[in-house]
Amino acid sequence: MTNHDAAPEPQPQDLSAQDIQAVIDRILAKEEAAAAKGAGHRAEDDGDGAPSARRGGLTSGKALALSELDDEHGEYDGEQRDLEERRALRRTAGLSTELEDVTEVEYRQLRLERVVLAGLWSEGTLEDAENSLQELAALAETAGSEVLDGIVQRRLKPDAGTFLGSGKAQELKDIVYATGADTVIVDSELSPSQRRGLEDIVKVKVIDRTALILDIFAQHAKSREGKAQVELAQLEYLLPRLRGWGESMSRQAGGRVGAAGGGIGSRGPGETKIELDRRRIRTRMAKLRREIAGMKPARETKRANRKRNEVPSVAIAGYTNAGKSSLLNRLTDAGVLVENALFATLDPTVRRAETPDGLPYTLSDTVGFVRSLPTQLVEAFRSTLEEVADADLILHVVDASHPDPEGQIAAVREVFSEVDARKIPEIIVLNKADAADPFVLERLRQHEPRNVVVSARTGLGIDELKQTISAAIPRPDVVLTLLIPYSRGDLLSKLHESSSEIRSLEHTADGTVARVVVREEFAAELEPFVVND
């Protein structure tokens, strides 16, 4: 049963004249903005004959991946005390990259990095490449950086030495010098040699998309398990990228002094410092894996308790900043942190909810996904993503106001495949309907037949979503009449705690007569107490 059984789908001709005029005005505004944007582009040559586009509009307003709504919280989001604590730790402007005084050491992490973005347009359209760069800008803003400029280069494949072509790398150096940037962020994962080669040209720090996402995760992780998972992912990323200068490449040979001072067993070239660092990293990674494995049974125990009580589980998953936490707050009054930022929520949150007819189930809020989610994070957060793989139903939340919602859906389903969750029933929840284009909503509804249109901010469609969840979760289907002795009050208590439906209770001299609907697994346990009507 889908949401179409509850209410007929709106057709394009059902739009009122006022709605149609609003859509026309929006299209005209977009055309004017596109014309202005086109005027800001300038075709260039990167020295290899490949044209490229310069994005000068990244600094005007918020990046497209972030909501334009001024009021990001509703009455269901609670006091949001965690958000106040997080914003109190924001980086601040006005501190130099270079240390001029030793007392600045403790404040260095608070400086506001000024960054220039660089992307490659190797497939798809220019609009796709610019959307990807806009998302990179949103990631950089979430990490606490100030985005100054960005470039997109048209190139069939990345340059093996510097990622960008030689001419474009030199132009990037000029942009960095003109804007006073101290960091370049590349919209792809760089090999160690590409990063080194590009740094040698632009003369400032170069990081890639993966390092940026890991940095955001490191800022937002709060739980012990979340911090361990992020550290493991960072070490896996760092291990092949260690670099050594000077003494880092010198040999370490224990306490040996001179050519033969070490005695038997200590002769030879010894171990370089960079090799020592690698060994320490591998040792730390092994310890973190043991710690994460040790935390796993606690979650499995809680999950087993829910399964033993036959409580259906519903996982809220989707692209980052699609509104998953806001939806959880709207459905359960959970009061979890909500922020207009990418990857605001890392630690999974599980809350109890009920269907309109009183059937209990659990709702799990999970970490958001993103295009090209680093494989290190997928592996490190695999224990967390098991909440999705073990669910009975997935609410796939989509930001319907985003420029490329279909791309978000494809990226999330790719991660579903990696954690073996593609066979689980899925409901597409088209969120932010109050800010979305009605034609885009209709297009998405045509492509995704099992859908619900909602707005977690205004409450639009929430009742329909609850009805859809109620119809989709597994329900008890075995009808029994039981005579439960008064000495077995534990069974009656279990009937109340589980997802069983109690239709009537009657207390008699011999015990409690209960007419119930239970699951097949529980019916076998109740077999000795079944009576004929």
ZAMARGU-4260 file (C-alpha; in steps of 0.2 Angstrom, whole numbers, plus 5000, padded with zeros to 4 digits):
<rodrens>
0) 5000/5000/5000 | 5007/5017/4995 | 5003/5035/4999 | 4992/5035/4983 | 4979/5025/4992
5) 4977/5038/5005 | 4976/5053/4993 | 4976/5055/4974 | 4991/5062/4966 | 4990/5081/4961
10) 4991/5083/4943 | 4999/5098/4934 | 4982/5105/4928 | 4976/5105/4947 | 4988/5120/4950
15) 4978/5136/4953 | 4981/5152/4942 | 4990/5160/4957 | 5002/5145/4958 | 5005/5145/4939
20) 5009/5164/4940 | 5021/5161/4954 | 5030/5147/4944 | 5032/5158/4929 | 5039/5172/4940
25) 5051/5160/4947 | 5057/5154/4930 | 5059/5171/4923 | 5070/5176/4939 | 5080/5160/4936
30) 5083/5165/4918 | 5089/5183/4923 | 5100/5175/4936 | 5107/5163/4923 | 5110/5177/4911
35) 5119/5187/4924 | 5129/5172/4929 | 5134/5169/4910 | 5140/5187/4909 | 5152/5183/4924
40) 5160/5168/4915 | 5174/5170/4904 | 5181/5157/4892 | 5199/5154/4895 | 5213/5142/4889
45) 5223/5132/4902 | 5239/5131/4891 | 5234/5114/4884 | 5220/5120/4873 | 5206/5116/4885
50) 5193/5129/4889 | 5188/5132/4907 | 5175/5143/4916 | 5179/5155/4931 | 5166/5155/4945
55) 5166/5172/4952 | 5149/5171/4961 | 5154/5159/4974 | 5156/5173/4987 | 5139/5181/4985
60) 5126/5173/4997 | 5126/5156/5003 | 5131/5141/4993 | 5117/5131/4984 | 5118/5116/4996
65) 5113/5127/5011 | 5095/5133/5014 | 5091/5151/5011 | 5078/5151/5025 | 5082/5163/5039
70) 5072/5153/5052 | 5080/5136/5053 | 5071/5130/5069 | 5053/5126/5073 | 5043/5123/5089
75) 5047/5104/5088 | 5066/5106/5088 | 5067/5110/5107 | 5080/5122/5115 | 5094/5117/5104
80) 5107/5119/5117 | 5120/5109/5108 | 5119/5121/5093 | 5124/5135/5105 | 5139/5126/5111
85) 5144/5121/5093 | 5143/5139/5087 | 5153/5145/5102 | 5168/5136/5095 | 5167/5143/5077
90) 5184/5149/5070 | 5186/5168/5070 | 5194/5180/5058 | 5209/5191/5060 | 5222/5179/5065
95) 5237/5176/5054 | 5242/5159/5046 | 5260/5162/5051 | 5264/5163/5070 | 5272/5180/5074
100) 5272/5176/5093 | 5273/5160/5103 | 5257/5165/5112 | 5247/5163/5096 | 5250/5144/5096
105) 5234/5140/5106 | 5223/5151/5095 | 5230/5145/5078 | 5216/5133/5076 | 5203/5147/5077
110) 5209/5156/5062 | 5197/5158/5048 | 5205/5150/5033 | 5202/5159/5016 | 5201/5147/5003
115) 5200/5146/4984 | 5191/5131/4976 | 5196/5121/4960 | 5186/5108/4951 | 5187/5098/4935
120) 5173/5096/4922 | 5177/5080/4914 | 5159/5073/4911 | 5141/5079/4912 | 5136/5097/4909
125) 5144/5113/4915 | 5129/5115/4927 | 5133/5099/4935 | 5151/5104/4937 | 5146/5121/4945
130) 5133/5112/4957 | 5147/5101/4963 | 5158/5116/4966 | 5144/5125/4975 | 5142/5109/4986
135) 5161/5110/4989 | 5158/5129/4994 | 5145/5123/5007 | 5157/5110/5014 | 5170/5123/5016
140) 5158/5135/5024 | 5153/5121/5036 | 5171/5118/5040 | 5173/5137/5045 | 5181/5143/5030
145) 5178/5159/5020 | 5177/5155/5001 | 5185/5169/4990 | 5184/5162/4973 | 5183/5146/4962
150) 5188/5139/4945 | 5181/5125/4935 | 5192/5118/4921 | 5186/5108/4906 | 5197/5093/4904
155) 5195/5075/4899 | 5205/5068/4913 | 5215/5075/4928 | 5234/5079/4925 | 5245/5066/4933
160) 5257/5078/4941 | 5246/5093/4947 | 5228/5087/4944 | 5225/5104/4934 | 5234/5108/4918
165) 5250/5118/4919 | 5242/5134/4913 | 5227/5132/4924 | 5238/5128/4939 | 5248/5144/4936
170) 5232/5154/4935 | 5226/5147/4951 | 5242/5153/4959 | 5238/5171/4952 | 5221/5170/4960
175) 5228/5164/4977 | 5240/5178/4977 | 5227/5191/4971 | 5214/5186/4985 | 5226/5183/4999
180) 5220/5165/5001 | 5230/5153/5012 | 5222/5136/5006 | 5216/5128/4990 | 5202/5115/4990
185) 5201/5103/4976 | 5184/5095/4972 | 5191/5078/4970 | 5202/5066/4979 | 5221/5070/4975
190) 5235/5057/4975 | 5250/5061/4986 | 5260/5066/4971 | 5246/5077/4963 | 5244/5086/4980
195) 5263/5089/4981 | 5264/5095/4963 | 5250/5108/4965 | 5257/5114/4982 | 5274/5117/4974
200) 5265/5128/4961 | 5253/5138/4971 | 5264/5139/4987 | 5250/5137/4999 | 5242/5122/5008
205) 5231/5111/4996 | 5218/5099/5002 | 5206/5088/4993 | 5187/5085/4995 | 5190/5069/5006
210) 5201/5079/5018 | 5188/5093/5020 | 5174/5080/5024 | 5185/5072/5037 | 5189/5089/5045
215) 5170/5092/5046 | 5167/5075/5054 | 5181/5078/5066 | 5173/5095/5072 | 5156/5087/5074
220) 5159/5070/5082 | 5154/5070/5100 | 5151/5053/5106 | 5166/5041/5111 | 5162/5029/5096
225) 5160/5044/5084 | 5177/5051/5088 | 5185/5034/5087 | 5177/5031/5070 | 5183/5048/5063
230) 5200/5046/5070 | 5202/5029/5061 | 5196/5037/5045 | 5208/5051/5046 | 5223/5039/5050
235) 5218/5028/5035 | 5218/5044/5024 | 5234/5050/5031 | 5245/5034/5031 | 5249/5034/5012
240) 5251/5053/5012 | 5265/5055/5025 | 5279/5066/5020 | 5297/5068/5027 | 5309/5082/5026
245) 5327/5082/5033 | 5328/5072/5049 | 5312/5063/5045 | 5322/5053/5032 | 5337/5050/5044
250) 5340/5032/5051 | 5335/5027/5068 | 5346/5013/5075 | 5341/5012/5094 | 5356/5016/5105
255) 5370/5012/5093 | 5384/5025/5093 | 5396/5024/5078 | 5397/5010/5065 | 5398/4995/5078
260) 5392/5003/5094 | 5376/4994/5094 | 5383/4976/5095 | 5375/4961/5088 | 5358/4962/5081
265) 5358/4981/5079 | 5369/4983/5063 | 5362/4988/5047 | 5353/5004/5039 | 5340/5006/5053
270) 5323/5013/5052 | 5319/5030/5046 | 5308/5042/5056 | 5294/5041/5043 | 5294/5022/5044
275) 5292/5024/5063 | 5278/5036/5061 | 5269/5024/5049 | 5271/5010/5062 | 5264/5021/5076
280) 5249/5025/5064 | 5246/5007/5061 | 5247/5003/5079 | 5235/5016/5083 | 5223/5011/5069
285) 5223/4993/5076 | 5219/4999/5093 | 5205/5010/5087 | 5197/4995/5077 | 5198/4985/5093
290) 5189/4999/5102 | 5175/5001/5089 | 5173/4982/5089 | 5171/4983/5108 | 5157/4996/5107
295) 5148/4986/5094 | 5140/4973/5106 | 5131/4987/5116 | 5122/4993/5100 | 5118/4975/5095
300) 5111/4972/5112 | 5099/4986/5111 | 5094/4981/5093 | 5092/4963/5099 | 5080/4969/5113
305) 5070/4979/5100 | 5069/4963/5089 | 5064/4952/5104 | 5050/4964/5108 | 5046/4964/5090
310) 5046/4983/5088 | 5047/4988/5070 | 5062/4999/5066 | 5062/5014/5053 | 5078/5022/5048
315) 5079/5040/5042 | 5092/5041/5029 | 5097/5053/5015 | 5108/5067/5008 | 5117/5078/5021
320) 5106/5094/5025 | 5090/5086/5018 | 5081/5089/5034 | 5083/5072/5043 | 5085/5078/5060
325) 5071/5091/5058 | 5059/5077/5052 | 5064/5066/5067 | 5060/5081/5079 | 5043/5083/5070
330) 5038/5065/5071 | 5044/5062/5089 | 5048/5078/5098 | 5066/5072/5100 | 5074/5089/5101
335) 5090/5083/5092 | 5102/5096/5085 | 5097/5105/5069 | 5108/5116/5060 | 5109/5123/5042
340) 5125/5115/5039 | 5132/5099/5030 | 5135/5084/5042 | 5127/5093/5057 | 5122/5076/5064
345) 5135/5061/5065 | 5130/5051/5080 | 5114/5040/5077 | 5099/5044/5087 | 5085/5032/5091
350) 5068/5037/5097 | 5051/5028/5100 | 5036/5033/5090 | 5018/5027/5087 | 5007/5025/5072
355) 4990/5034/5072 | 4982/5017/5078 | 4994/5015/5093 | 5007/5003/5085 | 5025/5007/5093
360) 5040/5008/5082 | 5057/5015/5083 | 5064/5030/5072 | 5083/5031/5069 | 5092/5046/5063
365) 5108/5042/5054 | 5123/5051/5047 | 5120/5061/5031 | 5128/5055/5014 | 5136/5065/5000
370) 5143/5063/4983 | 5159/5053/4983 | 5158/5049/5001 | 5176/5044/5006 | 5177/5025/5007
375) 5187/5027/5023 | 5171/5035/5031 | 5160/5021/5024 | 5171/5008/5032 | 5174/5017/5049
380) 5155/5021/5051 | 5149/5004/5045 | 5143/4999/5063 | 5133/5015/5063 | 5126/5012/5045
385) 5120/4995/5051 | 5105/5004/5058 | 5100/5007/5040 | 5104/4989/5035 | 5094/4981/5049
390) 5079/4992/5047 | 5061/4986/5042 | 5058/5002/5032 | 5069/5017/5026 | 5063/5035/5025
395) 5074/5042/5011 | 5073/5060/5014 | 5077/5071/4999 | 5079/5090/4998 | 5066/5094/4985
400) 5072/5112/4984 | 5090/5107/4979 | 5096/5111/4961 | 5099/5092/4958 | 5088/5081/4969
405) 5090/5066/4957 | 5108/5067/4959 | 5106/5066/4978 | 5095/5051/4977 | 5107/5042/4966
410) 5122/5046/4978 | 5112/5040/4993 | 5107/5024/4985 | 5125/5020/4980 | 5129/5020/4999
415) 5114/5009/5002 | 5121/4997/4990 | 5138/4997/4999 | 5130/4993/5016 | 5118/4980/5008
420) 5102/4990/5011 | 5094/4991/4994 | 5082/4977/4997 | 5074/4986/5012 | 5057/4994/5008
425) 5060/5013/5004 | 5049/5028/5005 | 5055/5044/4996 | 5051/5059/5008 | 5052/5075/4997
430) 5056/5087/5011 | 5056/5106/5010 | 5041/5107/4999 | 5037/5125/5005 | 5053/5130/4996
435) 5053/5119/4981 | 5047/5122/4964 | 5030/5113/4961 | 5035/5107/4944 | 5051/5099/4952
440) 5040/5091/4965 | 5029/5084/4951 | 5044/5077/4941 | 5051/5068/4957 | 5034/5061/4961
445) 5033/5054/4943 | 5050/5046/4944 | 5048/5039/4962 | 5030/5031/4964 | 5032/5028/4983
450) 5033/5045/4989 | 5026/5058/5002 | 5028/5077/5000 | 5032/5085/5017 | 5039/5101/5025
455) 5047/5097/5042 | 5047/5116/5045 | 5029/5120/5042 | 5021/5102/5046 | 5014/5100/5028
460) 5011/5082/5024 | 5017/5075/5041 | 5000/5067/5044 | 5001/5058/5027 | 5018/5052/5031
465) 5013/5045/5048 | 4999/5035/5039 | 5011/5029/5025 | 5023/5023/5038 | 5009/5014/5047
470) 5004/5005/5031 | 5022/5001/5027 | 5029/4994/5043 | 5027/4975/5046 | 5012/4972/5057
475) 5006/4957/5068 | 4994/4945/5058 | 4990/4930/5069 | 4973/4932/5079 | 4973/4923/5095
480) 4961/4921/5110 | 4971/4918/5126 | 4968/4913/5144 | 4983/4919/5154 | 4984/4913/5172
485) 4986/4927/5185 | 5003/4919/5189 | 5009/4923/5171 | 5008/4942/5172 | 5024/4943/5163
490) 5016/4937/5147 | 5002/4950/5149 | 5016/4963/5151 | 5025/4957/5136 | 5009/4959/5126
495) 5008/4977/5131 | 5027/4981/5128 | 5028/4972/5111 | 5020/4977/5094 | 5005/4966/5097
500) 4988/4973/5096 | 4977/4970/5111 | 4959/4970/5105 | 4950/4966/5122 | 4954/4960/5140
505) 4942/4952/5151 | 4947/4946/5169 | 4939/4930/5175 | 4940/4918/5189 | 4953/4907/5180
510) 4963/4921/5173 | 4964/4935/5160 | 4955/4932/5143 | 4964/4942/5130 | 4959/4943/5111
515) 4976/4949/5103 | 4984/4950/5086 | 5003/4945/5087 | 5017/4941/5076 | 5020/4923/5070
520) 5036/4921/5081 | 5027/4927/5097 | 5012/4916/5093 | 5022/4900/5095 | 5027/4906/5113
525) 5009/4909/5117 | 5002/4892/5110 | 5000/4884/5127 | 4987/4897/5132 | 4977/4897/5117
530) 4958/4894/5119 | 4944/4891/5107 | 4931/4905/5105
</rodrens>
